[in-house]
Amino acid sequence: MKLRSGLITGLAFIIVVTASSCTKEFICECEITYSGQPGLPDTLINEYKLSNTEKKAKEICENGSSETTEEGITTIETCKLY
């Protein structure tokens, strides 16, 4: 009976450590630039916290990148994971 409880405790510990090591906290940094007309704001940098696996966090972060043009103003948002 002692062997079983020790084995179960050991397996539970391994599962907890493995599961928690997969999910980490990352920073998604997005740089926003404007062009097309004078007097537009300077480059802005926004940071967001993401808790996920590295692969999924990178996908979520980089999907935030975009380029739009409206009324002659081009906005480019480039997001990278750190």
Secondary structure by P-SEA (a helix, b strand, c coil): caaaaaaaaaaaaaaaaaaaaabbbbbbbbbbbbccccccccbbbbbbbbbccaaaaaaaaaaaccccccccbbbbbbbbcc
